[in-house]
């Protein structure tokens, strides 16, 4: 065997195992939700919390485990945290989530609202509205899952799940819906506000985005309340 061939074979095998785990991640996430022992499981997650520009988008997704079919489960076998997927993979999963979920609600909070209320309060309120939307007038036992922390002033039973978007199918589905919705908005915003390259970084703090701020200043989509190194170099 040529020198290094065994190492390359081991790397190839490891890559194959990682791809297999990703391909079957949905089964693991749905199994977690099923173990909760209730018919309805709702998940909530947001996109854009840490960005310099653009809205905060929260999504709520409700799965009815009495109505989910094997076809739904097979279609969502690759479901996982949106950050684990490419843009193309997220776009492919998005309609599958909409088809399989009992309810989907999207809540958007604009930049000026974030500046007025503060990011944390805005985030909690958006998640609460998303969960209320998918559970409104729902009859039957339901539990609501949120990625990382509990949401105050919410009337239904809920659980905070650490790394929830990589643990629960409902939260992962919500993360896909929130991320795709927000990314689509930011790509459209790029045509309305050219020069900041919103289609590339979708508002997050990248070297290209910070350079654009220094070159062009801020756009109407930039959050004035968000403190960052990119802003500290500007007179706002």
C-alpha positions in Angstrom: 0.0 0.0 0.0 1.3 3.4 -0.9 2.4 5.7 2.0 -0.4 7.8 3.2 -3.1 5.6 1.5 -4.3 4.2 4.8 -4.7 7.7 6.2 -6.6 8.9 3.2 -8.8 5.8 3.4 -9.5 6.6 7.1 -10.4 10.2 6.2 -12.7 9.0 3.5 -14.4 6.6 5.8 -14.9 9.3 8.4 -16.4 11.6 5.8 -18.8 8.8 4.8 -19.8 8.3 8.4 -20.5 12.0 9.0 -22.6 12.1 5.8 -24.6 9.1 7.0 -25.2 10.7 10.4 -26.4 13.9 8.8 -28.6 12.0 6.4 -30.3 10.2 9.3 -30.4 13.2 11.7 -34.1 13.6 11.3 -34.9 10.2 12.7 -33.0 11.1 15.9 -34.7 14.5 16.3 -38.2 13.1 15.7 -37.4 10.3 18.2 -36.5 12.9 20.9 -39.9 14.7 20.4 -41.9 11.4 20.5 -40.3 10.5 23.8 -42.0 13.5 25.3 -45.2 11.5 25.2 -47.7 14.1 23.9 -49.6 14.3 20.6 -48.5 17.9 19.8 -45.0 19.2 19.9 -44.3 22.8 19.0 -40.8 24.2 18.5 -39.7 27.8 18.2 -36.4 29.4 17.0 -35.2 32.6 15.6 -32.8 33.9 12.9 -30.9 37.2 12.8 -30.5 37.7 16.6 -26.7 38.4 16.2 -26.8 40.3 12.9 -25.8 44.0 12.4 -28.6 44.6 9.9 -32.0 43.3 8.9 -35.0 42.0 10.9 -35.2 39.4 13.5 -37.4 36.5 12.3 -38.9 33.9 14.7 -40.8 30.8 13.6 -43.0 28.4 15.3 -43.6 24.9 14.0 -46.2 22.4 15.3 -46.0 18.7 14.6 -49.1 16.5 15.2 -47.7 13.0 16.0 -51.1 11.4 15.3 -51.0 12.8 11.8 -47.4 12.5 10.8 -46.9 9.8 8.1 -43.9 7.7 7.2 -43.7 9.7 4.0 -43.3 12.9 6.1 -40.6 11.3 8.2 -38.7 10.0 5.2 -38.9 13.4 3.5 -37.4 15.0 6.6 -34.7 12.4 7.3 -32.0 15.1 6.8 -33.7 17.6 9.2 -31.2 19.3 11.4 -30.1 22.6 12.8 -30.3 25.1 10.0 -26.6 26.0 10.6 -25.7 22.4 9.7 -27.1 22.8 6.2 -26.1 24.7 3.1 -28.3 27.4 1.6 -29.5 24.9 -1.1 -30.3 22.2 1.5 -32.3 24.6 3.6 -34.3 25.7 0.6 -35.0 22.0 -0.2 -36.2 21.3 3.4 -38.3 24.4 3.7 -41.3 23.2 1.6 -41.1 19.7 3.2 -41.5 21.3 6.7 -44.5 23.3 5.5 -46.1 20.1 4.1 -45.5 18.0 7.1 -46.2 20.4 9.9 -49.7 20.9 11.3 -49.1 24.6 11.7 -46.3 27.1 10.9 -46.2 30.7 12.1 -43.6 33.3 11.2 -43.1 36.5 13.2 -40.8 39.3 12.0 -39.5 42.3 14.0 -38.2 45.3 12.1 -34.9 47.1 12.8 -36.6 50.2 14.3 -38.6 48.0 16.7 -35.4 46.2 17.8 -33.7 49.6 18.4 -36.7 50.9 20.4 -37.3 47.8 22.6 -33.9 46.2 22.7 -32.8 43.0 21.1 -33.4 40.6 24.0 -37.0 41.8 24.7 -37.8 41.8 21.0 -36.5 38.3 20.7 -38.5 37.0 23.6 -41.7 38.7 22.4 -41.2 37.3 18.9 -40.7 33.7 20.1 -43.7 34.1 22.4 -45.9 35.3 19.5 -44.7 32.5 17.3 -45.5 29.8 19.9 -48.9 31.4 20.7 -49.7 31.4 17.0 -49.1 27.7 16.5 -50.9 26.6 19.7 -53.8 29.0 19.6 -57.2 27.3 20.2 -55.4 23.9 20.1 -57.2 21.1 21.9 -55.1 18.3 23.2 -51.9 18.0 25.2 -49.0 20.1 23.8 -45.5 21.0 24.9 -43.6 23.9 23.5 -39.8 23.6 23.0 -37.5 26.6 22.7 -33.8 26.6 21.8 -31.7 27.4 24.9 -34.0 29.3 27.2 -37.6 29.6 28.4 -39.9 32.4 27.3 -41.7 34.3 30.1 -45.4 35.0 30.1 -46.3 32.1 28.0 -49.4 30.1 29.0 -48.6 26.6 27.6 -46.2 24.0 29.1 -42.7 24.6 27.7 -39.2 23.3 28.0 -35.8 25.0 27.2 -33.6 22.6 25.3 -29.9 23.2 25.2 -28.7 22.9 21.6 -32.4 22.4 20.8 -32.1 23.0 17.1 -29.8 19.9 16.9 -31.9 17.9 19.4 -35.6 18.4 18.6 -37.3 18.0 15.3 -39.8 20.8 16.0 -37.1 23.3 16.9 -34.9 22.3 14.0 -37.9 22.7 11.7 -38.5 26.2 13.1 -34.9 27.1 12.6 -35.1 26.1 8.9 -38.3 28.2 8.4 -36.9 31.2 10.2 -33.5 31.1 8.5 -34.9 30.6 5.0 -37.5 33.4 5.5 -35.0 35.9 6.7 -32.3 35.0 4.1 -34.9 35.5 1.3 -35.8 38.9 2.7 -32.1 39.9 2.9 -31.4 38.8 -0.7 -34.3 40.9 -1.8 -33.0 43.8 0.3 -29.7 43.6 -1.6 -31.5 44.9 -4.7 -33.1 47.8 -2.8 -29.9 48.7 -0.9 -26.9 47.9 -3.2 -23.4 48.2 -2.1 -23.6 46.4 1.3 -23.7 42.9 -0.2 -26.6 41.8 1.9 -27.2 38.9 -0.4 -23.8 37.5 0.6 -23.7 37.9 4.4 -27.4 38.5 5.1 -26.6 41.2 7.6 -24.1 39.4 9.8 -20.7 40.9 10.8 -18.3 39.7 8.2 -15.1 41.5 7.0 -16.8 42.4 3.8 -19.8 43.8 5.6 -17.7 45.9 8.0 -15.7 47.2 5.1 -18.9 48.2 3.4 -20.1 50.1 6.5 -16.8 52.0 6.6 -17.0 52.8 2.9 -20.7 53.7 2.6 -22.0 54.3 6.1 -25.1 52.6 7.3 -28.3 51.7 5.5 -31.9 51.9 6.7 -31.6 48.2 7.5 -28.7 48.7 10.1 -29.5 48.4 13.8 -28.4 51.5 15.6 -28.6 49.9 19.0 -26.3 47.0 18.2 -22.8 47.7 19.6 -20.0 46.3 17.4 -16.5 47.1 16.3 -17.9 47.9 12.9 -20.0 50.7 14.4 -17.5 52.0 16.8 -15.4 53.3 14.0 -18.3 55.4 12.7 -20.0 58.6 13.8 -23.6 57.6 14.1 
